[in-house]
Structures are given as C-alpha cells and as structure tokens.
Amino acid sequence: MLPDAALQWRLISLLLQTPQRAALVRLVARLALPDAWVAAGALRNLVWDHLHQRPASAVNDIDVLYFDATDHEGALGRAAEQWLQEQAPQWRWQVKNQALMHKRHGHAPYRNSGDAMRFWPECETAIAVRYLPTQSAWQVMAPFGLRSLFAGQITANPCRPPQLFQQRLTTKQWLTLWPELSVMDIQA
C-alpha cells in the first residue's frame, strides 16, 4: 500500500478527474469559513467507484464542515448553506459547525474539524478535502488515514455504538452499491 502522502495525492487526483466535484470544493473555499472542508460521502464514494472501476456515481449531498467556537447557534453555517444553495441549487448542501456537534453526541468539546471527525461512525467516511485559493493548494484531512479507504474497506469507528454502524451499513446499502467492499471487524 502506498504511504499516506501518496494516497492523499491519489485522492486529489481522483477529485480533479471529476471537474464538477473539484468545482464544488472550490466553491466552498470562496466562503472562507474557518477550518472548512468538504467531507464524507462525496469523497468516500468517489474512491469506492474508482476501486470498482466504474464512473463516479452521483453525489447525494455535499457535507461541508467548519469549526468556529464563537458561532454558538450555527448561524454562519446556515448562511453558508443558503449561499451555496443559491450558487449551486442542483446539490443538497449540509453545512455543520463542528464546534457544536459534540453536544449532539454527548462528548467533550472538539478542538477543531479534524478532532470532530474522529467521532464519525465509519473510519473511511472521516475524510475531507479543501482548496486554499491564496496558495493554489489542495489539502486532505483523514484522522484515520486513507489506507483502509483505498483498500476497499468499511470499518466501524470503535468509539461509536456498533449498532449505529450496522444501521448505516444496511440503510445506505453500501455492500449492494459497492459489492467488493470488505466490512472490517470493529476490533480491527
């Protein structure tokens, strides 16, 4: 398996091969939200499609996360979501302030977006990309790394309830859509 830096470049390369998705990440960058990233299924599914040697599947929604401890009510996120919906109405946008998400899960406050992603239900969903226009640079964040994602695995996050993982596995039909995925034991 390639080292993480090579896997990050591979993810960015896949993203750039789908200009529509790359444009969405660039659109999010225009918001200049603090610690903002495009994350989760829009990226994970892109890799799984690639591993299954098929064209990129449609994007169900675009998850945007940011971290602003001063935005106590999530107003910045709601305004960003409205702006994104106006700019690209064909997509379903979800913009969430990760500084508030600990309350939903009964955790201690998160330190930043990456810290919040460590509590997502699956390790392979906890991936994010952003574009930094001032540097013309792409960045990848993956608290659990990218190796299992590119190995075609789906792994329950051991700090979340196993039944949540099983529910998501069933309702999202990942094994039907990507039959070559390997479900990893929660202890793996």
Phi, psi and omega in degrees: 000145181291153174293162185305319181299320179292323178291325176298315179295322178298318178297314179298320178299315177299319179297316181290338176283350175242082188307328180297316179292319178299321178296325179294321177295319178295324177298316178299322179300328180296338179289333182056039174290148178291134177049049186263142183212152165265132191220174166073227192301325180300331178266312181304311182296326177301317179292315180298321176299315179300314180296330179270007176054051177223162179299157179301129180284166179297150178270124179287313179205164178244114179271123177243127176242150175213169181225115178215102183293344179272349181268073189294337182251358181076019181298322179299318178294319178296319178294320178296317179298318178296315179298315179297320178296324177290321182285323183221075187290346181283354181249153174261113184262141173228111182247119185231132175280112182292345176291344180256344190290338179299328181297320181297327186255000179070033180257168169293156180305141177280153181272330183193182181298318180297320178297319179297322181295338179295348182252010179287153188299325180238143180296322184283345175279337183279066176227148182209154179224147171216160177245132178254098186299325182292337180250358187048048186230148174255143176231147178240140174232128180211093184304332179258006183082179183246356186299313182292325177300310182285349174272000179074037181250158171228122190234130175292139174285120184296345179269004177245158182298132180302327180294331176296315178299313181298320179297313180294321178301319180285308187291327180274350175055038182300321182287339173281316182288323181230079190294344180271002176295148175250126176275124182265142178303142180303334180274351185295000000 
